[in-house]
Amino acid sequence: MALPVRTYFKHLPRFIQKFNSPKRCLCTGNKEPPGRVFSGIQPTGVPHLGNYLGALENWVSLQNQYPSVLYSIVDLHSITQPQDPAQLRSNILDMAASLLACGIDPERAILFQQSQVSEHAELSWILGCLTTMPRLRHLPQWKMKSKQKNEGSVGLFTYPVLQAADILLYKSTHVPVGEDQVQHLELAQDLARIFNNRYGDLFPEPAALLSSTRKVKSLRDPSSKMSKSDPQAMATVSVTDSPDDITLKLRRAVTDFTSDVTFDPETRPGVSNLVTIHAAMANITVEEAVSQAKGLDTAAYKKLVSEAVIERLRPIREEIERLRGDRAHLEGVLARGNQRARELAAPVLKEVRQRVGFC
């Protein structure tokens, strides 16, 4: 199937390669690096602009750079928060449609549903028995989310262990992550070392692939990153938003009282967020975006940014709508991906079970 957004990804991925680091690896160039990439995304409906620029754009590049790539819709992670079952089923297919529309090619990458590969949960239990509670208690997301809810669930507390199992189950060597996930990847690295020391070498220590793309901030509060859970509807641009909705949200984006457009994230976070979005969506540098804004006040610049976002997202939105109308195709893509993932996971877990002493 020809995907309409491939032309947008002709540029080299925004990575710098550093193979000697056990924790960070960034990739450039046309040579296919060795190893296996794994990443996952929760099925929370369609992605927003921050997801697209911060993760999915790089995922598309990585599937063309590495010989083995797995992308998982991590529905087990999603139930750390209450989920309506019917809505969760719909969200899984919506996320599958969104990933395909953004350029994920199921012939180049294994796209699968986490809960359909039971080895994830079993390896998570084994790794959880190698993890201490103080180690998990110090992870930043537990501190933040449990504080927000006063008391978090056991699943929320242990989900970094499941993340580690997701990665190690496929002997993944590289994981694209944001800065806020680096400590969780370090747990996966620690657990690989602990398991290998206790039971013999089996798991490689996965390296982080850190994107150089700047975080997209909330349009209503540029001190926070763009988020689906933001209670303000005007704060987040979804990849399926209509041109009118995109124009309205960007027109109401928080800026400041200076009319000129400059890039200074410290003192002008709102305007700088617009520049970041413009540069990323138009495939230009921040300097070029600022140059294009010369002679424009922020109101006129918001219109320019809106046009860039609308133009970039139009084919993605249209493809998502087309795919939503073909449920059987989406289920077939996931079924094939689930089977391919199981074929990789089963022999690894068999080896783990033997080494631990289960068989």
N, C-alpha and C positions, 0 to 999 in steps of 0.2 A: 504494500500500500504506500503510495507516495504521500509523504507528510508535507504540508504546506509551509512549515516553518524552518525547513532545513537550510534554506538560503541564509537565514539569520545567523547560522553557526559556522560560517566559513572561516571566521577568524580563529587564531590559536587560542586555546583555553588560557584563562587568566591565572596561570600558575608559574612558579619558578621551581625547577627541580633541585632537590637536595636529598639524594639517596642515602647519604651517610648518617642522617639523623634517624634515630629509632622512633621519633615521635612526630616528625613533620616531613612531608615530602610534597613537593610542588612540581608540576610537570609542564614542560614546553617542548617544542620541536615536533618533528614528524615521525620520529622513530617510535615504534611500539614498545613501551617499557614492559618488563616482565611483571608477573604478579596477577592478583585478583582484587577487584574493587567491590566493596559492599557498602550500600547505604539504604536507609529506610525513611519512610515518611508516613505520618499518621493519617488515617482516612477521615479528615475533618471537612469533607466537601471539596470544592474546587480550591486550588491554591490562590494566594494573593500575590501582589506584585513583589513583595519581599521574598516569598518562597521562590518565585520564578527567577529573579535576578541573583538571589543569594545561594540557590541550590540547583534548581532544575536546569538552568542554562549550562552550568558546569557539568551536570550529569550527562547531558547530551554530548558535550565535548569528550568526556571520559570514555563513553562507550565506543568512541572512534580512536581512542588512544591505547586501551588495554585489551589484552586477548580474552579476558574473562571478567564479566561485569554482572553483578546481581543488584537489582533494585526491588525492595520489598515494601509492600503496603502493610505497615506494622499494626494490625488491628488488635493484637494482644496488648500492645502498649496503650491503645486508645481507651481500654476499659478501666484504666486507673481512675478515670472520671466516669460518672454515671452516663450510660448511653441508652438511647431508645433503640431496641433491636432492629426495627424496620428502618429507622433512619441510618443506623450503622451499615446495614446492607446496601442502602442506596449510596451512602458516602463512599463505600469501597469501590463501587462501580464508577462513581463520579471521579474519584481519584485516578482510577485506571484510565478513564477517558481523558482526563487532564494530562496525565503523563504521556500518553500516546500523542495527543495534540501538540504538546510542547516539543516533541521530537524524539522521545524514547522509542527505539526500534526493537521490538521483541525478537528480531532475528540477530541483533548484535548484543542485546542485554537480556538476561533472564528477569522478567517482570513477574512477581508472584505475590501471593497473599500469605503472610506470615503464619496465621493460625492453621493453615492447611498443611503445614510441614511440622508434624508433632515433635520432631527432634529438637526444635528450638526450646520447647518447654522442658524437656528432659535434661538437656545440657544445662539449662539455666539452674535447675535444681542442684545438679552436681557442682557447678561453679559456685552456687550460693553456699554450699557446705565448705568452700575454701575461702569464703569472704567473712570478714568480721563486721559486726554492727557499727563500731566506731568508724570504720573505713567508709561505710555508706552514709553515716550521719554527717560526715564532713563535706559531702558533695553539695555543690551550690544549689542545684535545683530542688533537692529535698528541703534545704533550709528555707528557700523562697516559697515553695508551694505549700509546705506544711504550715508555715507561718501564716500564709493567706487563709488557710482553712482551719487554723488552730490545731487540727489533728489530721494527719494524712493516713491513707490506707497502707496496709502491708505491701500491696502491689506497687504503690507509689514509692515506698521506701526501697523496694528491691528491684525496681525496673531497670536501674543501671546494670544489674547482673544479667537480666534478660538481654539488654543491649550488647553486653559482652558476649553472650551466647550466640546472638544473631551473627556477630562478626566472626567469632572463632569457629563456629560450626562449618564454615566454608573455607577455613584456613585462609581467610582474607589477609592480604598484605597491605592494602591501602583503604582508607576510609575518608571520604570527603566530609568535613565537619566545620561548623562555625566555631568561633572562639569560645562561645558559651558551652560547647560540648567537649572541649579538649580534656577536661578532667574526667569525664565519663570514658573517653577513649583510653586515658591513662589507666583506668581500672581494668579495661580489657587487656592492656599490655601487662599489667601486674598479674592478672589471673592466668595469662598465657605462661608467664615465668613460673608462677607457683605450681601450676599443673605440670609443666615440663620438669621442674625440679623434683616433684614428688613421684611422678609416674613415667618419666622419660620424655625426651623431646617429641612433640607432636604438633604444637601450634606455633606458627610464626608470630612475632610481635608486630601487630599492624601499625603502620605509619599514618599520620594525619595528613590529609590533603587540604590545606587551608587556602580558601579562595581569597584573592586580593580585592574582590568586589566589596565596596563599602556597603554597610548595612542600610537598608531602606527604613526610614523612620516613619512614625505615625504622622499623618497629615494634620492632626489636631494637637499633638504633643510631640514635637521633634526631639524631646529628650528620651523618648521611648521608641523601641523598634516597632515596626508595623506588625499588627497581630490580628488574627481572626477573632480572638476573644475580646478585643477592644469594645467596650460598650457603646462607643460613639460610631455610628454608621458612617460618618463622613471621614473617619480616620484611616480607612483601609480601602485600597483598590483591589477588587477581585479580577482575575483574568477573564471572567465572563461578564464583567460590567459593560453596559451599553455605552456608546460614545457620549450620550447625554449625561449618564451617571459619572463617567470619568471626568468630563468637563466640569460638572458641578463640584465634585469632590476636590479637584485641583484648584478651582476658582476660590473655594473656601479654605484652602490650606493656610495654616498659620504661618505668617512671615514676620515682618517687623515694620517700623515706621520709616525705614530708608528705602527709597524707590529704586536705586541702582541695584543691579544684580552682581553680586560678588560671591566668592567661595571662601567661607571662613566658618567651619563647623563649630568653633568654640564660641564666637560672638554672634554669629548669624545662623543658628542651626536650621531654622525653617527654610530660608532661602537656599542654604547649602544642600538641604535635602532635595529640593526641586532640581538643583544643578546635578546632583548625583543621579536622580531618576532620568533627567534629560540625556545626560551623557551615556548612561547604560542603555537606554531604549533606542537612542539614535546611533549607537556604536561609534561614539566619538569620545575624545578625552574630556576631562573636566575643563581643561584650558580652552578647548574648542567650544564647549558649551557656553562658557563665560563670554568668549569672543562673539558668539552668535547673539548673545543677549545685549551687546552694546547698543545703546540708544533706546532700549526698552525699559519701561518701568516694570515692577513686579507683576502688575495686573496683566500687561501685554505678554510678559514672559510666561506666565501661567498658561496662557493660550497656546504658546509655542510648545511648552512641555506636554500639554494635553494632546496636541496633534501628533507628537512623537509616540506617546503611549497608545493612543487609539490606533495608529498605523501599525505598530508592532503587535498589538494584541488582537487585531481584527481576525487574521487567519486562525489564530489559536481558538478564539471564541467560536468561530464558525465551525471549526473541526470538532470541538467539544460537543456542540449542539448536534452535529451529524452523528457522532459516536453514541451519544446518549440515546439516540433513536434505534440503535442496533445492540440491544442488550446481549443477544446471543454471541455476537462477535467479541464483546468485552469479556463475557464469561469464558469463551473459548481461549482467548489470549491468556487469561489468568490460569485456566486449567492446564494449559501446556506449560506455562511457567512454573506452576506448582509441581508438576511431574519432573521437570528438569531440575528444580531445586532439590526435590527429594532424592533424586539420583546422586546428587553431590553430597547431600547431608547424611544419608543412611550409612555409607561406609565409614565416615568419620565418627559418627556416634557409635557404631559397632566397635571401632577401635578403642574409643573412650570407655565403653562398657567393659571391654576385656581388660583394659589396663587398671580400671578401678576395682575389678574383681567381681563384677556382676555375672560374668560368664567365662 
